[in-house]
């Protein structure tokens, strides 16, 4: 009897794992290619520390954006550092909301939100399905190793931690409603 219960539990766990892998996007192709993108008009809140804590900053950003009467936007993150090199405590990033230019103007002088325009440029880009936090986690585990591989195979300059003048190298993640868009800067 106990053996049958354990087998049934193992089968359920295996089925849930397969479903999670499929639903989260692990099985989805995410080819990396070069693409022009931007400009991105963003409102943002800066973050320093482990990137896994930026979700709370994104929630704060969304609350401020929506309190200003803006509902048509996409949230995401802008990440300047590689945690494996910089160390989690020194990772710099920004919770961002991608807005229309007129929405950005509405937020100038906001007491909490800063605004800027990230100019159009060439990025390494890929797209991943978005089905909530499971897709964000799947993207972290799948997309960033693919970026690392692309950098090595194409002999692109690797990330180097810099105390200042670091804002020209970054990765952007823009979430939802159906896809996560990833953009990574690179040196030619």
N, CA and C of each residue as an Amber inpcrd file, in Angstrom:
protein
   564
   0.8270000  -1.1990000   0.0000000   0.0000000   0.0000000   0.0000000
   0.8710000   1.2630000   0.0000000   1.8560000   1.2960000   0.9010000
   2.7590000   2.4470000   0.9830000   3.5390000   2.6180000  -0.3200000
   3.9200000   1.4770000  -0.9130000   4.6490000   1.5220000  -2.1800000
   3.7880000   2.1540000  -3.2790000   2.5070000   1.8080000  -3.3410000
   1.6040000   2.3590000  -4.3450000   1.4250000   3.8690000  -4.1360000
   1.3360000   4.2920000  -2.8960000   1.1860000   5.7220000  -2.5940000
   2.4350000   6.4810000  -3.0330000   3.6020000   5.9380000  -2.7400000
   4.8530000   6.5810000  -3.1360000   4.9860000   6.6560000  -4.6550000
   4.5910000   5.6140000  -5.3440000   4.6370000   5.6080000  -6.8160000
   3.6740000   6.6590000  -7.3580000   2.4770000   6.7300000  -6.7850000
   1.4970000   7.7270000  -7.2290000   2.0170000   9.1480000  -6.9690000
   2.6060000   9.3800000  -5.8250000   3.1770000  10.6960000  -5.5100000
   4.3180000  11.0470000  -6.4580000   5.1540000  10.0810000  -6.7650000
   6.2560000  10.3100000  -7.7060000   5.7140000  10.6360000  -9.0930000
   4.6500000   9.9580000  -9.5020000   4.0460000  10.2220000 -10.8180000
   3.4420000  11.6220000 -10.8580000   2.7680000  12.0100000  -9.7880000
   2.1930000  13.3550000  -9.7150000   3.3100000  14.4010000  -9.7330000
   4.3660000  14.1710000  -8.9720000   5.5040000  15.1100000  -8.9450000
   6.1410000  15.2240000 -10.3280000   6.2920000  14.0960000 -11.0210000
   6.8760000  14.1220000 -12.3730000   5.9740000  14.8830000 -13.3310000
   4.6680000  14.6470000 -13.2440000   3.7260000  15.3480000 -14.1260000
   3.7360000  16.8470000 -13.8510000   3.7790000  17.2250000 -12.5840000
   3.8320000  18.6510000 -12.2280000   5.1300000  19.2940000 -12.7070000
   6.2180000  18.5600000 -12.6160000   7.5030000  19.0760000 -13.0990000
   7.4640000  19.3090000 -14.6020000   6.9370000  18.3440000 -15.3440000
   6.8240000  18.4910000 -16.8020000   5.9250000  19.6790000 -17.1360000
   4.8080000  19.7930000 -16.4420000   3.8930000  20.9110000 -16.6640000
   4.5850000  22.2380000 -16.3530000   5.3140000  22.3100000 -15.2440000
   6.0250000  23.5350000 -14.8510000   7.0700000  23.9010000 -15.9040000
   7.8020000  22.9050000 -16.3900000   8.8220000  23.1470000 -17.4120000
   8.1720000  23.6960000 -18.6750000   7.0780000  23.0910000 -19.1040000
   6.3930000  23.5370000 -20.3200000   5.7490000  24.9010000 -20.0980000
   4.9690000  25.0320000 -19.0420000   4.2250000  26.2650000 -18.7810000
   5.1720000  27.4430000 -18.5290000   6.2390000  27.2180000 -17.8040000
   7.1770000  28.2900000 -17.4720000   8.0200000  28.7600000 -18.6350000
   8.1080000  27.9640000 -19.6850000   8.8350000  28.3990000 -20.8600000
  10.1510000  27.6960000 -21.0990000  10.5310000  26.7700000 -20.2150000
  11.8150000  26.0870000 -20.3910000  11.9270000  25.4150000 -21.7550000
  10.8110000  24.9130000 -22.2790000  10.8380000  24.2110000 -23.5580000
  10.7510000  25.1590000 -24.7490000  10.5490000  26.4480000 -24.4880000
  10.3920000  27.4170000 -25.5800000  11.7470000  27.8260000 -26.1410000
  11.8360000  27.9160000 -27.4690000  13.0850000  28.4200000 -28.0500000
  13.2220000  29.9080000 -27.7290000  14.4300000  30.3560000 -27.5430000
  14.6790000  31.7730000 -27.2780000  15.9710000  32.1700000 -28.0000000
  15.9400000  32.1510000 -29.3430000  17.1650000  32.4570000 -30.0890000
  17.6150000  33.9010000 -29.8610000  18.8980000  34.0760000 -29.7720000
  19.4740000  35.4080000 -29.5690000  19.8760000  35.9640000 -30.9290000
  19.5290000  37.2070000 -31.1590000  19.9160000  37.8710000 -32.4020000
  20.1950000  39.3460000 -32.1060000  20.8550000  39.9820000 -33.0130000
  21.1180000  41.4180000 -32.8930000  19.9220000  42.1800000 -33.4400000
  19.5240000  43.2490000 -32.7160000  18.3610000  44.0240000 -33.1470000
  18.4610000  45.4440000 -32.6120000  17.9920000  46.3860000 -33.4100000
  17.8480000  47.7680000 -32.9470000  16.5940000  47.8430000 -32.0900000
  16.6720000  48.5600000 -30.9810000  15.5000000  48.7360000 -30.1170000
  15.6050000  50.0750000 -29.3970000  14.4510000  50.5590000 -28.9780000
  14.3940000  51.8340000 -28.2910000  13.9210000  52.9060000 -29.2470000
  13.8170000  54.1080000 -28.7900000  14.1350000  54.5240000 -27.4220000
  13.1050000  53.9750000 -26.4370000  13.5470000  53.7970000 -25.1970000
  12.6820000  53.3840000 -24.1110000  12.5170000  54.5870000 -23.1840000
  11.2880000  55.0450000 -23.0250000  10.9810000  56.1360000 -22.1050000
  10.5830000  55.4690000 -20.7930000  11.3720000  55.6890000 -19.7360000
  11.1310000  54.9460000 -18.5010000  11.0380000  55.8520000 -17.2810000
  10.1830000  55.4260000 -16.3710000  10.1900000  55.9190000 -15.0030000
  10.8930000  54.8210000 -14.2170000  11.6660000  55.1960000 -13.2070000
  12.4190000  54.1610000 -12.5200000  12.6670000  54.5060000 -11.0550000
  12.9820000  53.4460000 -10.3080000  13.4610000  53.5500000  -8.9350000
  14.7350000  52.7210000  -8.8810000  15.8110000  53.3020000  -8.3940000
  17.1030000  52.6090000  -8.3240000  17.1080000  51.5540000  -7.2180000
  17.9560000  50.5640000  -7.4100000  18.1050000  49.4640000  -6.4480000
  19.5790000  49.0660000  -6.3980000  20.0840000  48.8490000  -5.2040000
  21.4290000  48.2950000  -5.0220000  21.2910000  47.1180000  -4.0720000
  21.8280000  45.9830000  -4.4750000  21.7500000  44.7740000  -3.6590000
  21.3520000  43.5940000  -4.5230000  21.0190000  42.4890000  -3.8790000
  20.6670000  41.2830000  -4.6360000  19.5040000  41.5370000  -5.5930000
  19.6600000  41.0960000  -6.8190000  18.6040000  41.2850000  -7.8050000
  17.3210000  40.5540000  -7.4200000  17.4250000  39.4950000  -6.6330000
  16.2090000  38.7700000  -6.2430000  15.2820000  39.6390000  -5.3970000
  15.7890000  40.7560000  -4.8800000  14.9570000  41.6640000  -4.0870000
  14.3620000  42.8030000  -4.9080000  14.6410000  42.8530000  -6.1920000
  14.1260000  43.9600000  -7.0060000  12.6220000  43.8400000  -7.2280000
  12.0570000  42.6520000  -7.0220000  10.6100000  42.4830000  -7.1530000
   9.8420000  43.4270000  -6.2440000  10.3400000  43.6420000  -5.0300000
   9.6860000  44.5790000  -4.1040000   9.7720000  46.0120000  -4.6200000
  10.8840000  46.3390000  -5.2750000  11.0530000  47.6830000  -5.8390000
  10.1100000  47.8610000  -7.0260000   9.9400000  46.8130000  -7.8200000
   9.0040000  46.8710000  -8.9420000   7.5790000  47.0830000  -8.4270000
   7.2120000  46.4040000  -7.3390000   5.8770000  46.6090000  -6.7540000
   5.6900000  48.0560000  -6.3130000   6.7070000  48.6290000  -5.6860000
   6.6410000  50.0360000  -5.2590000   6.4990000  50.9540000  -6.4770000
   7.2720000  50.6780000  -7.5150000   7.2050000  51.4580000  -8.7500000
   5.7970000  51.4110000  -9.3400000   5.2300000  50.2050000  -9.4460000
   3.8850000  50.0540000 -10.0040000   2.8630000  50.8420000  -9.1880000
   2.9940000  50.7930000  -7.8790000   2.0750000  51.5260000  -7.0020000
   2.1550000  53.0270000  -7.2830000   3.3550000  53.5650000  -7.4250000
   3.5440000  54.9910000  -7.6970000   3.0240000  55.3660000  -9.0910000
   3.3040000  54.5160000 -10.0730000   2.8520000  54.7650000 -11.4490000
   1.3220000  54.8090000 -11.4870000   0.7060000  53.8260000 -10.8850000
  -0.7510000  53.7460000 -10.9210000  -1.3980000  54.8430000 -10.0790000
  -0.7560000  55.2600000  -8.9870000  -1.2680000  56.3810000  -8.1930000
  -1.2370000  57.6760000  -9.0070000  -0.3300000  57.7490000  -9.9880000
  -0.2610000  58.9220000 -10.8730000  -1.2710000  58.8280000 -12.0140000
  -2.0960000  57.7770000 -12.0140000  -3.1380000  57.6460000 -13.0200000
  -2.7010000  56.9680000 -14.3050000  -1.5510000  56.3210000 -14.2960000
  -1.0420000  55.6410000 -15.4970000  -1.2800000  54.1430000 -15.3410000
  -1.9910000  53.5730000 -16.2970000  -2.2740000  52.1400000 -16.2320000
  -1.7460000  51.3810000 -17.4480000  -1.4530000  52.0820000 -18.5250000
  -1.0010000  51.4470000 -19.7580000   0.5220000  51.5250000 -19.8430000
   1.2090000  50.5340000 -19.2960000   2.6740000  50.5180000 -19.2830000
   3.1410000  49.0780000 -19.1110000   4.4290000  48.8830000 -19.2830000
   5.0440000  47.5830000 -19.0040000   6.1470000  47.7800000 -17.9870000
   6.1660000  46.9270000 -16.9940000   7.1980000  47.0000000 -15.9570000
   8.3460000  46.0650000 -16.3050000   9.4600000  46.2850000 -15.6440000
  10.6150000  45.4310000 -15.8600000  11.7780000  45.8650000 -15.0160000
  12.9510000  45.4880000 -15.4640000  14.1650000  45.8240000 -14.7420000
  15.2940000  46.1500000 -15.6900000  16.1650000  47.0140000 -15.2340000
  17.3950000  47.3600000 -15.9530000  18.5230000  46.9550000 -15.0100000
  19.4390000  46.1220000 -15.4840000  20.4530000  45.5160000 -14.6330000
  21.8470000  45.8450000 -15.1680000  22.6660000  46.4310000 -14.3030000
  23.9990000  46.8750000 -14.7190000  25.1040000  45.8630000 -14.4280000
  24.8950000  44.9750000 -13.4880000  26.0020000  44.1340000 -13.0250000
  25.7150000  42.6480000 -13.1500000  26.7750000  41.8890000 -13.3200000
  26.7160000  40.4390000 -13.2950000  26.9480000  40.0230000 -11.8460000
  25.9610000  39.4360000 -11.1790000  26.1160000  39.0880000  -9.7620000
  27.2910000  38.1590000  -9.4810000  27.6530000  37.3040000 -10.4440000
  28.7710000  36.3830000 -10.2340000  30.0960000  37.1300000 -10.1400000
  30.1770000  38.3040000 -10.7540000  31.4190000  39.0750000 -10.7590000
  31.3700000  40.2080000  -9.7370000  30.2850000  40.9610000  -9.7310000
  30.1710000  42.1120000  -8.8310000  29.9250000  41.6870000  -7.3890000
  29.2960000  40.5400000  -7.2090000  28.8420000  40.1390000  -5.8820000
  27.4300000  40.6700000  -5.6880000  26.5690000  39.8630000  -5.1090000
  25.1600000  40.2400000  -5.0000000  24.9500000  41.5740000  -4.2920000
  25.7140000  41.8520000  -3.2680000  25.4790000  43.0830000  -2.4970000
  25.8340000  44.3490000  -3.2780000  26.6360000  44.2240000  -4.3370000
  27.0300000  45.4090000  -5.1180000  26.2700000  45.5470000  -6.4370000
  25.2920000  44.6990000  -6.6760000  24.5460000  44.7540000  -7.9290000
  23.6810000  46.0020000  -7.9900000  23.8080000  46.7110000  -9.1030000
  23.0440000  47.9450000  -9.3000000  22.0090000  47.7020000 -10.3780000
  20.8240000  48.2310000 -10.1420000  19.7570000  48.0640000 -11.1080000
  18.6730000  49.0980000 -10.8940000  17.6660000  49.0000000 -11.7260000
  16.5240000  49.9040000 -11.6360000  15.2580000  49.1240000 -11.9560000
  14.2400000  49.3000000 -11.1320000  12.9010000  48.8420000 -11.4890000
  12.3860000  49.8800000 -12.4680000  11.8820000  49.4400000 -13.6150000
  11.4760000  50.3980000 -14.6400000  10.0270000  50.1750000 -15.0780000
   9.4290000  51.2440000 -15.5390000   8.1410000  51.1880000 -16.2280000
   8.3680000  51.8440000 -17.5740000   8.1110000  51.1040000 -18.6450000
   8.2670000  51.6330000 -19.9980000   6.9730000  52.3700000 -20.3420000
   7.1230000  53.6470000 -20.6820000   5.9800000  54.5410000 -20.8710000
   5.9810000  55.1770000 -22.2480000   4.8690000  55.8110000 -22.5690000
   4.7940000  56.6630000 -23.7480000   5.3920000  58.0170000 -23.3730000
   5.9280000  58.7600000 -24.3440000   6.5480000  60.0540000 -24.0200000
   5.6400000  60.9970000 -23.2240000   4.3590000  61.0280000 -23.5530000
   3.4490000  61.9180000 -22.8250000   3.2380000  61.4580000 -21.3800000
   3.3170000  60.1500000 -21.1370000   3.2240000  59.6470000 -19.7650000
   4.4770000  60.0220000 -18.9820000   5.6210000  59.9500000 -19.6590000
   6.8840000  60.3130000 -19.0130000   6.8540000  61.7720000 -18.5780000
   6.3490000  62.6250000 -19.4370000   6.2370000  64.0580000 -19.1120000
   5.3930000  64.2750000 -17.8740000   4.3450000  63.5040000 -17.7410000
   3.4250000  63.6250000 -16.5970000   4.1450000  63.3460000 -15.2700000
   5.2170000  62.5840000 -15.3150000   5.9240000  62.1890000 -14.0930000
   7.1530000  63.0430000 -13.7690000   7.4930000  63.9980000 -14.6190000
   8.6530000  64.8620000 -14.3500000   8.4420000  65.5550000 -13.0010000
   9.4410000  65.5280000 -12.1550000   9.3500000  66.1530000 -10.8400000
   8.6450000  65.3070000  -9.7920000   8.3270000  64.0620000 -10.1210000
   7.6650000  63.1620000  -9.1660000   8.5730000  62.9750000  -7.9510000
   8.0190000  62.9420000  -6.7330000   8.8650000  62.8400000  -5.5370000
   9.5880000  61.5040000  -5.3550000   9.1030000  60.4320000  -5.9780000
   9.7150000  59.1070000  -5.7940000  10.3380000  58.5890000  -7.0930000
   9.6600000  58.8170000  -8.2020000  10.0840000  58.2610000  -9.4830000
  11.0190000  59.2050000 -10.2250000  12.0650000  58.6380000 -10.7900000
  12.9360000  59.3890000 -11.6950000  12.5390000  58.9890000 -13.1140000
  12.8780000  59.8230000 -14.0820000  12.5450000  59.5170000 -15.4720000
  13.7690000  59.7020000 -16.3590000  13.7810000  58.9540000 -17.4530000
  14.8410000  59.1010000 -18.4550000  14.4220000  58.4130000 -19.7390000
  15.1690000  58.6930000 -20.7750000  14.9820000  58.0160000 -22.0490000
  16.2620000  57.2530000 -22.3590000  16.1080000  55.9670000 -22.5980000
  17.2280000  55.1180000 -23.0150000  17.2060000  55.1330000 -24.5340000
  18.2190000  55.7180000 -25.1180000  18.2490000  55.9440000 -26.5670000
  18.2740000  54.6370000 -27.3530000  17.8450000  54.7380000 -28.5850000
  17.8460000  53.6050000 -29.5150000  19.2800000  53.1470000 -29.7440000
  19.4630000  51.8310000 -29.7620000  20.7850000  51.2680000 -30.0380000
  20.6430000  49.8100000 -30.4300000  21.7510000  49.2080000 -30.7800000
  21.7400000  47.7960000 -31.1310000  21.9510000  46.9670000 -29.8600000
  21.1480000  45.9310000 -29.7340000  21.2100000  45.0230000 -28.5790000
  21.3030000  43.5910000 -29.0710000  21.6900000  42.7100000 -28.1650000
  21.4020000  41.2970000 -28.3360000  20.0100000  41.1430000 -27.7510000
  19.1270000  40.4660000 -28.4630000  17.7420000  40.3880000 -28.0230000
  17.2260000  38.9630000 -28.1040000  16.3320000  38.6320000 -27.1970000
  15.5500000  37.4120000 -27.2920000  14.2120000  37.6550000 -26.6240000
  13.2810000  36.7760000 -26.9170000  11.9310000  36.8640000 -26.3720000
  11.5960000  35.5240000 -25.7290000  10.9160000  35.5890000 -24.5970000
  10.5880000  34.4040000 -23.8150000   9.1200000  34.5080000 -23.4020000
   8.3900000  33.4000000 -23.2960000   6.9890000  33.5080000 -22.8830000
   6.8650000  34.0530000 -21.4570000   5.8150000  34.8160000 -21.1980000
   5.5750000  35.3640000 -19.8580000   4.2720000  34.8000000 -19.3130000
   4.4120000  34.0360000 -18.2560000   3.2490000  33.4580000 -17.5740000
   3.4010000  33.6330000 -16.0750000   3.8970000  34.8070000 -15.6780000
   4.0790000  35.1010000 -14.2640000   5.4860000  34.8000000 -13.7810000
   5.6160000  34.7270000 -12.4810000   6.9440000  34.5580000 -11.8620000
   7.6510000  33.2850000 -12.3070000   6.9130000  32.2340000 -12.6230000
   7.5580000  31.0050000 -13.0750000   8.3550000  31.2740000 -14.3540000
   7.8360000  32.1330000 -15.2240000   8.5520000  32.4650000 -16.4610000
   9.7600000  33.3500000 -16.1920000   9.6440000  34.2370000 -15.2150000
  10.7900000  35.0830000 -14.8570000  11.9260000  34.1900000 -14.3660000
  11.6080000  33.2340000 -13.5130000  12.6310000  32.3180000 -12.9970000
  13.1980000  31.4430000 -14.1200000  12.3210000  30.9380000 -14.9770000
  12.7800000  30.1120000 -16.0940000  13.6820000  30.9290000 -17.0110000
  13.3110000  32.1800000 -17.2500000  14.1290000  33.0490000 -18.0890000
  15.5120000  33.2630000 -17.5110000  15.5920000  33.4640000 -16.2090000
  16.9020000  33.6320000 -15.5650000  17.7830000  32.4110000 -15.8000000
  17.1770000  31.2380000 -15.6870000  17.9550000  30.0080000 -15.8040000
  18.2790000  29.6450000 -17.2460000  17.4870000  30.1200000 -18.1910000
  17.7060000  29.7520000 -19.5910000  18.3730000  30.8540000 -20.4070000
  17.8790000  32.0820000 -20.3040000  18.3100000  33.1520000 -21.1980000
  19.7240000  33.6520000 -20.8850000  20.0330000  33.8880000 -19.6270000
  21.3480000  34.4520000 -19.3220000  22.5030000  33.5180000 -19.6580000
  22.3960000  32.2060000 -19.4290000  23.4550000  31.3210000 -19.9280000
  23.5800000  31.3710000 -21.4590000  22.4600000  31.5870000 -22.1560000
  22.5190000  31.7070000 -23.6140000  23.2490000  32.9940000 -24.0170000
  23.0110000  34.0880000 -23.2830000  23.7530000  35.3190000 -23.5470000
  25.2470000  35.0840000 -23.3220000  25.5980000  34.4320000 -22.2070000
  27.0120000  34.1400000 -21.9210000  27.6420000  33.3390000 -23.0600000
  26.9390000  32.3320000 -23.5180000  27.4370000  31.4930000 -24.6170000
  27.6160000  32.3300000 -25.8880000  26.6450000  33.1910000 -26.1900000
  26.7270000  34.0430000 -27.3800000  27.9480000  34.9600000 -27.3000000
  28.1630000  35.5460000 -26.1240000  29.3250000  36.4260000 -25.9310000
  30.6190000  35.6700000 -26.2210000  30.7550000  34.4650000 -25.7020000
  31.9730000  33.6790000 -25.8920000  32.1440000  33.2550000 -27.3460000
  31.0750000  32.7260000 -27.9410000  31.1600000  32.2340000 -29.3170000
  31.4460000  33.3470000 -30.3150000  31.0010000  34.5510000 -30.0210000
  31.1790000  35.6780000 -30.9370000  32.2930000  36.6180000 -30.4950000
  33.0640000  36.1790000 -29.5230000  34.2360000  36.8990000 -29.0240000
  33.9100000  38.3610000 -28.7000000  32.7850000  38.5550000 -27.9930000
  32.4090000  39.8920000 -27.5420000  33.0680000  40.1540000 -26.1880000
  33.3600000  41.4070000 -25.9180000  34.0220000  41.7680000 -24.6640000
  33.1490000  41.3630000 -23.4820000  33.7200000  40.6770000 -22.4980000
  32.9310000  40.2520000 -21.3420000  32.6340000  41.4290000 -20.4060000
  31.6530000  41.2180000 -19.5410000  31.3030000  42.1980000 -18.5230000
  32.4950000  42.4380000 -17.5990000  32.7020000  43.6950000 -17.2290000
  33.7290000  44.0740000 -16.2550000  33.0680000  45.0120000 -15.2520000
  33.2390000  44.7370000 -13.9620000  32.6560000  45.6100000 -12.9410000
  33.3810000  46.9490000 -12.9390000  32.6050000  48.0370000 -12.9390000
  33.1730000  49.3880000 -12.8670000  32.4350000  50.1680000 -11.7860000
  33.1840000  50.8800000 -10.9560000  32.5830000  51.6920000  -9.8970000
  31.7920000  52.8650000 -10.4650000  32.3250000  53.5080000 -11.5150000
  31.6110000  54.6300000 -12.1240000  31.6340000  54.4730000 -13.6340000
  30.8440000  55.3170000 -14.2910000  30.7100000  55.2480000 -15.7510000
  30.3110000  53.8470000 -16.2310000  29.3860000  53.2360000 -15.5080000
  28.9330000  51.8880000 -15.8310000  27.6010000  51.8710000 -16.5760000
  26.9480000  53.0130000 -16.7140000  25.5810000  53.0650000 -17.2190000
  25.4200000  52.7280000 -18.7050000  26.5210000  52.5740000 -19.4350000
  26.4030000  52.2720000 -20.8670000  26.3540000  50.7700000 -21.1610000
  26.4990000  49.9390000 -20.1360000  26.4060000  48.4870000 -20.2980000
  25.3460000  47.9630000 -19.3490000  24.3660000  47.2430000 -19.8940000
  23.2530000  46.7900000 -19.0620000  22.4450000  45.7260000 -19.7900000
  21.5690000  45.1170000 -19.0420000  20.5490000  44.2310000 -19.5930000
  19.1960000  44.7810000 -19.1820000  18.2150000  44.6090000 -20.0660000
  16.8570000  45.0570000 -19.7820000  15.9340000  43.8510000 -19.8850000
  15.0070000  43.7510000 -18.9430000  13.9280000  42.7760000 -19.0130000
  12.6240000  43.5680000 -18.9690000  11.7470000  43.3400000 -19.9310000
  10.4360000  43.9840000 -19.9530000   9.3970000  42.8710000 -19.9420000
   8.5260000  42.8830000 -18.9220000   7.5930000  41.7930000 -18.6690000
   6.1940000  42.0580000 -19.2070000   5.6170000  41.0370000 -19.8350000
   4.2070000  40.9600000 -20.1530000   3.7430000  41.7970000 -21.3120000
   2.5090000  41.6480000 -21.6860000   1.5490000  40.7410000 -21.0550000
   1.7370000  39.2690000 -21.4400000   2.3000000  38.9870000 -22.6010000
   2.4700000  37.5870000 -23.0020000   3.9230000  37.1630000 -23.1560000
   4.8340000  38.1360000 -23.1860000   6.2450000  37.8160000 -23.4410000
   7.1480000  38.6240000 -22.5230000   8.3340000  38.0880000 -22.2870000
   9.4030000  38.8420000 -21.6390000  10.3870000  39.1850000 -22.7490000
  10.6960000  40.4610000 -22.8670000  11.6840000  40.9120000 -23.8440000
  12.9900000  41.1320000 -23.0950000  14.0620000  40.5300000 -23.6100000
  15.3920000  40.6880000 -23.0470000  16.2560000  41.4370000 -24.0330000
  16.9450000  42.4630000 -23.5450000  17.8810000  43.2410000 -24.3560000
  19.1950000  43.3050000 -23.6010000  20.2900000  42.9980000 -24.2730000
  21.6110000  43.0330000 -23.6510000  22.5430000  43.8790000 -24.5070000
  23.1850000  44.8570000 -23.8630000  24.1620000  45.6520000 -24.5910000
  25.4130000  44.8130000 -24.8160000  26.2060000  45.2320000 -25.8060000
  27.4640000  44.5450000 -26.0790000  28.4160000  45.5170000 -26.7480000
  29.6880000  45.2420000 -26.5780000  30.7140000  46.0390000 -27.2480000
  31.0930000  45.3310000 -28.5340000  31.1590000  46.1170000 -29.6060000
  31.4850000  45.5410000 -30.9130000  32.9650000  45.3000000 -31.0450000
